[in-house]
Amino acid sequence: MKEKYLARWEPFRDLVSLRDDFGPLFETFFSRLPRDDEGFFAPAIDIIENNGNIEVKAELPGMKKDEMEVKIHDNVLYISGERKQEKEIKDKTFHRIERCYGKFSRSIMLPTEVEADKVKASYKDGVLNIVLPKSESAKPKQIEVEVK
């Protein structure tokens, strides 16, 4: 014989569950959109690690060398700058503006110690590429096993 249970009806339970499921998705998506009141954007970055280096790639299309700055301090990489909008707008009607302009600043806690004095940065095709050599203490070391 099956027992029947009386469950309390909670009409908003599914909405809360839906918010919990999709909340991180919307936070990730909307965190990359510019905020009109601040004139701020955050360029997309990739962080890649291999045996000898940490490599950081940042999308900064249309920028010039003097509009960006790269620093490293206490194992934190700082990328900042400003992408300026075209000044001349006479006789133009904008139907859509989706490109982001304004100041940006990103600080990235590096996953391992690096040799700050050997960091190299290059910029090509709108991508800032920063190569950070791992410090010797952070590189894997082969330990020889002694047989007795």
C-alpha positions in Angstrom: 0.0 0.0 0.0 1.4 3.4 -1.0 1.4 6.2 1.5 0.3 9.6 0.4 2.0 12.7 1.5 0.6 16.1 1.6 3.1 18.6 0.3 2.9 22.2 1.2 2.4 24.4 -1.9 5.0 27.1 -2.3 4.3 29.0 -5.5 7.6 31.0 -5.5 9.9 28.0 -4.9 10.4 27.4 -8.7 11.1 31.1 -9.2 13.8 31.1 -6.5 15.3 28.0 -8.0 15.3 29.5 -11.5 17.0 32.7 -10.1 19.7 30.5 -8.4 20.2 28.5 -11.7 20.5 31.5 -14.0 21.9 34.1 -11.6 25.6 33.4 -12.3 24.9 33.4 -16.0 23.4 36.9 -16.0 26.1 38.2 -13.6 28.8 37.0 -15.9 27.1 38.5 -19.0 26.1 41.8 -17.5 29.5 42.3 -15.8 31.1 42.7 -19.3 28.7 45.4 -20.4 29.7 49.1 -20.0 28.0 51.1 -17.4 26.7 54.3 -18.9 27.0 56.3 -15.7 30.7 55.4 -15.2 32.1 55.3 -18.8 33.9 52.1 -17.8 34.6 48.8 -19.5 36.6 45.7 -18.7 38.4 44.1 -21.6 38.1 40.3 -21.9 41.2 38.4 -20.9 42.6 34.9 -21.1 45.2 33.5 -18.7 47.2 30.6 -19.9 49.8 28.6 -17.9 52.5 26.3 -19.3 55.6 24.8 -17.8 57.7 28.0 -18.0 55.3 31.0 -18.3 52.0 32.6 -17.4 50.5 34.3 -20.5 47.8 36.9 -20.3 46.0 38.1 -23.4 43.7 41.1 -23.3 41.4 42.3 -26.1 42.1 46.0 -26.6 41.2 46.7 -30.3 41.9 50.1 -31.7 44.2 51.3 -28.9 47.6 52.9 -29.1 50.7 52.1 -27.0 50.4 55.4 -25.0 46.7 54.6 -24.1 47.6 51.5 -22.1 49.7 50.7 -19.1 51.0 47.4 -17.7 52.4 47.0 -14.2 53.2 44.1 -11.8 53.5 44.4 -8.0 53.3 41.7 -5.3 52.3 39.0 -7.8 49.4 41.1 -9.1 49.3 42.1 -12.8 47.7 45.5 -13.5 46.4 46.5 -16.9 44.8 49.9 -17.3 44.2 52.6 -19.9 41.6 54.5 -21.7 40.0 54.0 -25.1 38.8 57.3 -26.4 35.8 57.9 -28.6 36.0 59.7 -31.9 35.7 63.5 -31.2 34.3 64.6 -34.6 30.5 63.9 -34.6 29.2 66.7 -36.9 26.7 65.7 -39.5 26.4 62.1 -38.1 23.4 60.2 -36.9 24.2 57.3 -34.7 21.8 54.4 -35.0 23.6 52.1 -32.7 26.7 52.4 -30.5 27.9 49.1 -29.1 31.7 49.6 -28.8 32.9 50.5 -25.4 34.9 53.6 -24.6 36.4 55.1 -21.5 38.8 54.1 -18.8 39.5 50.6 -17.8 41.5 48.8 -15.1 42.0 45.1 -14.5 44.0 43.6 -11.7 44.8 39.9 -12.0 46.2 37.9 -9.1 48.7 35.6 -10.8 48.3 31.8 -10.0 52.0 31.4 -9.3 55.1 33.5 -8.6 56.7 35.2 -11.6 60.0 37.0 -12.3 58.8 40.6 -12.6 62.0 41.9 -14.2 61.6 39.4 -17.1 58.0 40.2 -18.1 57.5 41.0 -21.8 54.4 42.8 -23.3 53.5 43.1 -27.0 50.5 44.4 -28.9 49.3 43.1 -32.2 46.0 42.9 -34.0 44.1 44.4 -31.1 45.4 41.9 -28.5 47.8 42.8 -25.7 49.9 39.7 -25.0 51.9 39.6 -21.7 54.4 36.8 -21.0 55.3 36.4 -17.4 58.1 33.8 -16.8 57.5 31.7 -13.7 60.1 32.0 -10.9 62.4 29.1 -10.5 60.8 28.2 -7.2 57.4 27.9 -8.9 58.6 25.6 -11.7 58.1 21.9 -11.2 61.3 20.1 -10.2 62.2 16.5 -10.9 63.2 14.7 -7.7 65.4 11.7 -8.1 64.5 8.8 -6.0 67.5 7.2 -4.2 67.4 3.4 -3.9 69.1 1.9 -0.9 
